[in-house]
């Protein structure tokens, strides 16, 4: 029997709030440039006061990937926790409006924690510095993982950021077990170098036992490998999974399949905002696999998707990617 969902994502259910700042403002606020930092509710409110014009959209790394796949006409679902509050409603409405199935039970409005939000500060060079208040998404648990949804997924896509929290790790364990028992494949994104540093042992255990497809960038892979040698990291970690896709910014992406590694180059694009580049690379790549393309063609699709998302502010597509694939002879 065929699968109902091409891809089911599990991760941090967030609302992205994006705005432009200067490098001086980052320094003034003590924000590390180009990385994700966890903050509390009060600091999130303080940072928001530093932003003028903002753009607000449902976000979270895996949710961005699911949104990209939905816009590519893939059948998708998402599991992630928000609160029954204003931002929670924004998140749910945005995701459902583009065709993704989303039915995770919202946290009670009497909860002290609020819906998570990621305040993305974009500097003039297009780099984004993410300040994340996790809120109720931190409380994702095995009870939030719907057995039926996972069992009917071709791919289950796990977001590395959500490894923060023991109950969430248990949720991932449950999802991977159900997925594997029903002949699905597990994909994992490492998310961020600091995330890898916090959870390297958990990542290694999951990769060794359950992961079929690993998404990462150069710095994340080297951090996981414990060395500064990208070539050796590709060889060693590439042996552990069926497919390793490692993005290397403007150079494109390395794709390692059964120990054979190739660089898939990409076209240079004008960088406006790098938010969601890795997420949309994964969306394009998974679209390729779901559409029965080979790994190299899938990487080309991933590169094009990442190239499109960096040309405007925010992690959601503003162009018809299917049309672009057709124009470039990929569809």
Secondary structure, 3 states (H helix, E strand, C coil): CCCCEEEEEECCCEEEEEEECCHHHHHHHCCCCCCEEECCHHHHHHHHCCCCCCEEEEECHHHHHHHHHHHCCCCEEEECCCECCHHHHHHHHHHHHCCCEECCCCECCCCCCCCEEEEEEECCCCCEEEEEECHHHHHCCHHHCCHHHHHCEEEEEEEHHHHCCHHHHHHHHHHHHHHHHCCCEEEEECCCHHHHHHHHHHHHHHHHHCCCEEEEEHHHHHHHHCCCCHHHHHHHHHCCCCEEEEECHHHCEEEEECCEEEEECCCCCCCCCCCCHHHHHHHHHHHHHHCCCCHHHHHHHHHHHHHHHCCCCCCCCCCCHHHHHHHCCCC
